[in-house]
């Protein structure tokens, strides 16, 4: 007998909606490619990501960084809204709120982690860095992008899913179907 865990259930939710997962995954790969490119440019120009400096907006990749950050947050938000019917079913049968938040946050990260890895391959394979950009700088930029990806995902998914657990479960099921 196979034990149902949060990880296996999150993966089953993604495989159940294969077409949706593929579309969001490919869209996420495109956005992550530009997001990682913006972070790499930040590291090349400033040796780090500067989130608050607006002095040289025309000479920095901040517009690309902020637009891709908001695009990622939008993808995360609509993925969370897509699971509104599932959350309603889980709450209707007596699921707990923290379990719903954990399950759908895992689903979000399992959906977009392959997109992130594909974006790394695209960036490192086809978008060559400048000659003075070493391996350590590449690893720092990729790690920073991964931390930003996780932070953005948690900032969007926890409140969105948390608020949706307070909606009447039967109303959310009817609205979703």
Secondary structure in CASP SS format (residue, H / E / C, confidence):
PFRMAT SS
TARGET T0000
AUTHOR 0000-0000-0000
METHOD secondary structure of the structure
MODEL  1
X C 1.00
X C 1.00
X C 1.00
X C 1.00
X C 1.00
X H 1.00
X H 1.00
X H 1.00
X H 1.00
X H 1.00
X H 1.00
X H 1.00
X H 1.00
X H 1.00
X H 1.00
X H 1.00
X C 1.00
X H 1.00
X H 1.00
X H 1.00
X H 1.00
X H 1.00
X H 1.00
X H 1.00
X H 1.00
X H 1.00
X H 1.00
X H 1.00
X H 1.00
X H 1.00
X H 1.00
X H 1.00
X H 1.00
X H 1.00
X H 1.00
X H 1.00
X H 1.00
X H 1.00
X H 1.00
X H 1.00
X H 1.00
X H 1.00
X H 1.00
X H 1.00
X H 1.00
X H 1.00
X C 1.00
X C 1.00
X C 1.00
X C 1.00
X C 1.00
X C 1.00
X C 1.00
X C 1.00
X C 1.00
X C 1.00
X C 1.00
X C 1.00
X C 1.00
X C 1.00
X C 1.00
X H 1.00
X H 1.00
X H 1.00
X H 1.00
X H 1.00
X H 1.00
X H 1.00
X H 1.00
X H 1.00
X H 1.00
X H 1.00
X H 1.00
X H 1.00
X H 1.00
X H 1.00
X H 1.00
X H 1.00
X H 1.00
X H 1.00
X H 1.00
X H 1.00
X C 1.00
X H 1.00
X H 1.00
X H 1.00
X H 1.00
X H 1.00
X H 1.00
X H 1.00
X H 1.00
X H 1.00
X C 1.00
X C 1.00
X C 1.00
X C 1.00
X H 1.00
X H 1.00
X H 1.00
X H 1.00
X H 1.00
X H 1.00
X H 1.00
X H 1.00
X H 1.00
X H 1.00
X H 1.00
X H 1.00
X H 1.00
X H 1.00
X H 1.00
X H 1.00
X H 1.00
X H 1.00
X H 1.00
X H 1.00
X H 1.00
X H 1.00
X H 1.00
X H 1.00
X H 1.00
X H 1.00
X H 1.00
X H 1.00
X H 1.00
X H 1.00
X C 1.00
X C 1.00
X C 1.00
X C 1.00
X C 1.00
X C 1.00
X C 1.00
X C 1.00
X H 1.00
X H 1.00
X H 1.00
X H 1.00
X H 1.00
X H 1.00
X H 1.00
X H 1.00
X H 1.00
X H 1.00
X H 1.00
X H 1.00
X H 1.00
X H 1.00
X H 1.00
X H 1.00
X H 1.00
X H 1.00
X H 1.00
X H 1.00
X H 1.00
X H 1.00
X H 1.00
X H 1.00
X H 1.00
X H 1.00
X H 1.00
X H 1.00
X H 1.00
X H 1.00
X C 1.00
X C 1.00
X C 1.00
X C 1.00
X H 1.00
X H 1.00
X H 1.00
X H 1.00
X H 1.00
X H 1.00
X H 1.00
X H 1.00
X C 1.00
END
